[in-house]
């Protein structure tokens, strides 16, 4: 194993660390987990081929952020003026069923299932689906090059809105 290899255990630890940062609302730390050329995407309910879809090809995505928007999203959600998330929702990101595959370019692809529970205003909702990450090592640290959240929902009707970070 070379120094850029990301083991299953390292990948699991990293994804759990990200979940903890999000659940603790330490959103200023969240962009630090990403490379400067990273993307964060959330497919919409009923997206056609959510694994291979591209944001520029249609309306298959609720979120398709590059790094500058990742930072802006985190900063915006921490402001009191963001009424939809102030006070903050209570969330629990549950991550399970990890599958890790090294890539030819030295990175690592990780698939994992997720459920994110959100409680706000006496209403509890669940978002569920599959994470698809592309992880790399930069200066000895694991970073996210790409994260796609594939929602296994037919609609967001029960959830209302997506104002948290999956």
C-alpha positions as CSV (number, residue, x, y, z in Angstrom):
1,X,0.0,0.0,0.0
2,X,1.5,3.4,-1.0
3,X,1.1,6.6,1.0
4,X,-1.8,7.9,-1.1
5,X,-3.9,4.8,-0.6
6,X,-7.0,5.3,1.5
7,X,-8.0,2.1,3.3
8,X,-11.6,1.1,4.1
9,X,-11.1,2.0,7.8
10,X,-9.7,5.4,6.8
11,X,-12.6,6.1,4.5
12,X,-15.2,5.0,7.1
13,X,-13.5,7.2,9.7
14,X,-13.5,10.2,7.3
15,X,-17.2,9.9,6.4
16,X,-18.1,9.5,10.1
17,X,-16.0,12.6,10.8
18,X,-17.9,14.6,8.2
19,X,-21.2,13.4,9.6
20,X,-20.2,14.6,13.1
21,X,-19.2,18.0,11.7
22,X,-22.6,18.4,10.1
23,X,-24.5,17.2,13.1
24,X,-22.6,19.5,15.4
25,X,-23.3,22.4,13.0
26,X,-19.6,23.1,12.7
27,X,-20.2,24.2,9.1
28,X,-17.1,26.4,8.9
29,X,-15.1,23.2,9.2
30,X,-17.0,21.4,6.5
31,X,-15.4,23.0,3.4
32,X,-12.0,22.3,4.8
33,X,-12.7,18.6,4.0
34,X,-12.9,19.4,0.3
35,X,-10.4,20.0,-2.4
36,X,-10.4,23.4,-4.2
37,X,-11.8,21.7,-7.3
38,X,-14.4,19.7,-5.5
39,X,-18.1,19.3,-6.4
40,X,-21.0,18.6,-4.0
41,X,-24.2,17.3,-5.7
42,X,-27.6,16.1,-4.6
43,X,-29.8,14.5,-7.1
44,X,-33.5,15.3,-7.2
45,X,-36.3,12.9,-6.4
46,X,-37.1,10.9,-9.5
47,X,-33.8,11.8,-11.2
48,X,-33.3,9.7,-14.4
49,X,-30.0,7.8,-14.0
50,X,-28.8,9.7,-10.9
51,X,-25.5,7.8,-11.0
52,X,-24.4,9.0,-14.4
53,X,-26.4,12.3,-14.7
54,X,-24.6,15.5,-15.3
55,X,-25.8,18.8,-13.8
56,X,-25.5,20.6,-17.2
57,X,-27.8,18.0,-18.9
58,X,-31.1,18.8,-17.2
59,X,-33.0,19.2,-14.0
60,X,-31.8,16.1,-12.2
61,X,-30.1,18.0,-9.4
62,X,-31.3,19.9,-6.3
63,X,-27.7,21.0,-5.6
64,X,-24.7,21.1,-7.9
65,X,-22.0,23.2,-6.1
66,X,-18.4,23.9,-6.9
67,X,-16.0,24.8,-4.0
68,X,-16.9,28.5,-3.9
69,X,-20.6,27.5,-3.5
70,X,-19.8,24.8,-0.9
71,X,-18.1,27.5,1.2
72,X,-21.0,30.0,0.6
73,X,-23.6,27.4,1.5
74,X,-21.8,26.6,4.8
75,X,-21.4,30.3,5.7
76,X,-25.0,31.2,4.7
77,X,-26.5,28.4,6.9
78,X,-24.6,29.7,9.9
79,X,-26.1,33.1,9.8
80,X,-29.0,34.1,12.0
81,X,-30.6,35.8,9.0
82,X,-31.0,32.3,7.4
83,X,-34.5,31.9,8.9
84,X,-35.1,28.5,7.5
85,X,-32.2,27.2,9.7
86,X,-32.2,29.5,12.7
87,X,-32.4,28.1,15.2
88,X,-30.6,25.1,13.6
89,X,-32.3,21.8,12.9
90,X,-31.3,18.8,14.9
91,X,-29.8,16.3,12.6
92,X,-28.3,12.8,12.7
93,X,-26.3,11.6,9.8
94,X,-26.2,7.8,9.8
95,X,-23.7,6.3,7.4
96,X,-23.4,2.5,6.7
97,X,-22.6,-0.2,4.2
98,X,-19.3,1.2,3.0
99,X,-17.7,0.0,-0.2
100,X,-14.2,1.2,-1.1
101,X,-12.5,1.0,-4.5
102,X,-9.1,2.4,-5.4
103,X,-9.0,4.3,-8.7
104,X,-6.2,4.3,-11.3
105,X,-5.4,7.9,-10.7
106,X,-4.5,7.2,-7.0
107,X,-7.8,8.3,-5.5
108,X,-10.5,6.2,-3.9
109,X,-14.1,5.8,-4.7
110,X,-16.4,5.2,-1.8
111,X,-20.1,4.2,-1.8
112,X,-22.1,4.2,1.4
113,X,-25.7,4.3,2.3
114,X,-27.1,7.1,4.4
115,X,-30.1,8.2,6.4
116,X,-30.2,11.8,7.6
117,X,-32.8,12.5,10.3
118,X,-33.8,16.1,10.7
119,X,-36.0,17.6,13.5
120,X,-37.3,21.1,13.3
121,X,-40.4,22.8,14.5
122,X,-41.8,19.6,16.0
123,X,-41.5,17.7,12.8
124,X,-39.1,14.9,12.1
125,X,-38.2,13.9,8.6
126,X,-35.8,11.4,7.0
127,X,-33.7,11.7,3.9
128,X,-32.2,8.4,2.6
129,X,-30.1,7.3,-0.2
130,X,-26.5,6.5,-1.3
131,X,-23.4,8.6,-1.0
132,X,-20.8,8.4,-3.8
133,X,-17.5,10.0,-2.9
134,X,-14.2,10.5,-4.8
135,X,-11.5,10.8,-2.1
136,X,-7.9,11.8,-2.5
137,X,-4.9,12.5,-0.2
138,X,-3.5,16.0,-0.3
139,X,-0.6,16.8,1.9
140,X,-1.3,13.7,3.9
141,X,-4.9,14.5,4.6
142,X,-8.0,12.8,3.1
143,X,-10.1,15.3,1.1
144,X,-13.3,15.0,-0.9
145,X,-12.9,15.6,-4.6
146,X,-16.5,14.8,-5.3
147,X,-19.6,13.9,-3.3
148,X,-22.9,12.9,-4.8
149,X,-25.9,12.3,-2.7
150,X,-28.4,10.1,-4.5
151,X,-31.7,10.5,-2.8
152,X,-33.9,7.4,-2.7
153,X,-37.1,9.5,-2.5
154,X,-39.9,9.9,-5.0
155,X,-40.7,13.4,-3.7
156,X,-39.7,15.9,-1.0
157,X,-43.3,16.4,-0.1
158,X,-42.9,14.9,3.4
159,X,-39.6,16.6,4.0
160,X,-40.8,20.0,2.9
161,X,-37.5,21.5,1.9
162,X,-33.8,20.7,1.8
163,X,-32.2,23.3,4.0
164,X,-29.5,21.1,5.6
165,X,-26.4,19.6,4.2
166,X,-26.7,15.9,3.4
